[in-house]
Each structure stands twice: as structure tokens, then as C-alpha cells.
Amino acid sequence: EKRLAELNNLKVGDKVKVQSGDKKETLEVEIIGIYETNEQAMGQQVPPIMDPANKLYMPHSTMKKLEVDQGISSVQVVYFLNDPQYIDAFKKEAKKSNIDFNYYKLDAHDSL
């Protein structure tokens, strides 16, 4: 996020190290983009992990390398479609992938 990048003097092309929750794995990743959000932390004493400005977006394959325990994950993948008419086609295409849907849930979140 832009605030996180500015506080740490980071820019696109820089490399940073990210660590797994149990601190046993460390990966070096390259910053390929920086986003900006107006979302604010809920409350004043929010742990840093819950601060929207501390979110990192990275490929699922990279996140898998940082998982602490098989079957336990704090990873949530969200896809935004341009039109709800594409939901069924997206689901069909996703099911052709190598994603383990016994481990991950695929939900359209399309109800109001």
C-alpha cells in the first residue's frame, strides 16, 4: 500500500523479504506495483496485521511457500469480475485449475 511503501522508502522494482508466521520461511519478493486505499484501521489499538495499509498482494504460489500448517491458512483470494454474468464461466474455469477445492472454498458472494 502507498503509505507502507512511503514509510519504508520502497518503490516498484525494490526487493523485500517476507517471513512466514512461524518465522521458519523467508522469501525475497520484488515489488511490481503499489496500490492505494482509503480504508482505515478499525479502532485505535488495532494490531498491525489488521491495518489495511499493511496488506501485501502476491501470487497464490508465493503465499503457499509461506504457509505454516497444511490445512490452516490466512490467505484469502478475491477476484473481481466486470459483470455478474461471468460468474458461472469463472467458476467453471477455476475448477479446471490445480487448486485443491477440498482445502479452499470457491464462493461467488453474489447474494445481497
C-alpha positions in Angstrom: 0.0 0.0 0.0 1.2 3.5 -0.7 1.5 4.5 2.9 3.5 1.4 3.8 5.8 1.9 0.8 6.4 5.6 1.7 7.1 4.8 5.3 9.7 2.3 4.3 11.1 4.2 1.2 10.0 1.4 -1.1 9.3 1.7 -4.8 8.4 -0.6 -7.7 11.4 -2.8 -8.5 12.7 -3.0 -4.9 13.1 -6.4 -3.3 11.8 -7.1 0.2 11.9 -10.1 2.4 8.6 -11.6 3.8 8.5 -14.1 6.5 6.1 -16.9 7.4 4.0 -16.6 10.5 6.2 -19.1 12.4 9.4 -17.3 11.1 10.8 -20.5 9.6 10.5 -19.4 6.0 11.8 -16.2 4.4 11.3 -15.3 0.8 12.6 -12.4 -1.2 10.0 -10.8 -3.4 10.0 -8.0 -5.9 7.6 -5.1 -5.7 5.8 -5.0 -9.1 3.1 -2.4 -8.1 1.9 -0.2 -5.3 -1.8 0.3 -4.6 -3.6 3.0 -2.6 -6.6 2.6 -0.4 -8.7 4.9 1.8 -9.6 2.1 4.1 -8.6 2.8 7.7 -7.9 0.6 10.7 -10.9 -0.2 12.8 -10.3 1.4 16.2 -7.2 2.9 17.7 -5.4 -0.1 19.2 -5.6 -2.4 16.1 -2.7 -4.9 15.7 -0.5 -4.1 12.7 -1.7 -7.2 10.9 -5.2 -5.8 10.8 -4.3 -2.4 9.4 -5.4 -2.2 5.8 -2.2 -0.2 5.0 -0.2 -3.3 5.8 -1.7 -5.6 3.2 0.5 -7.2 0.6 -0.8 -8.7 -2.6 1.2 -11.6 -4.1 0.6 -14.6 -6.2 -1.0 -17.6 -4.6 2.0 -19.8 -5.4 4.2 -17.4 -3.3 1.8 -17.5 -0.4 1.7 -21.3 -0.4 5.5 -21.2 0.2 4.8 -19.2 3.4 2.1 -21.4 4.8 2.8 -22.6 8.4 0.5 -25.6 8.6 -1.2 -27.6 5.9 -4.9 -27.0 6.1 -4.6 -23.8 8.0 -4.3 -20.6 6.0 -4.9 -16.9 6.5 -4.9 -16.5 2.7 -8.0 -15.1 1.1 -8.0 -14.7 -2.7 -10.6 -12.3 -4.2 -11.3 -11.9 -7.8 -13.4 -9.0 -9.1 -15.4 -9.6 -12.3 -16.6 -6.9 -14.6 -20.1 -8.3 -14.8 -22.0 -10.9 -12.7 -22.9 -12.7 -15.9 -19.3 -14.1 -15.9 -19.6 -15.8 -12.5 -20.6 -19.3 -13.8 -17.9 -19.2 -16.6 -15.3 -18.1 -14.0 -16.3 -20.9 -11.6 -16.1 -23.5 -14.5 -12.7 -22.2 -15.5 -11.4 -22.2 -11.9 -12.5 -25.8 -11.4 -10.2 -26.8 -14.2 -7.2 -25.4 -12.3 -4.9 -27.2 -9.9 -6.5 -25.5 -6.9 -7.4 -28.1 -4.2 -11.1 -27.3 -3.5 -11.0 -29.7 -0.6 -8.7 -27.2 1.0 -10.0 -23.9 -0.5 -13.6 -22.7 -0.8 -14.9 -21.2 -4.1 -17.8 -18.8 -3.4 -19.3 -16.1 -5.6 -20.5 -13.9 -2.8 -23.2 -12.8 -5.2 -26.2 -12.5 -2.9 -27.4 -9.2 -1.5 
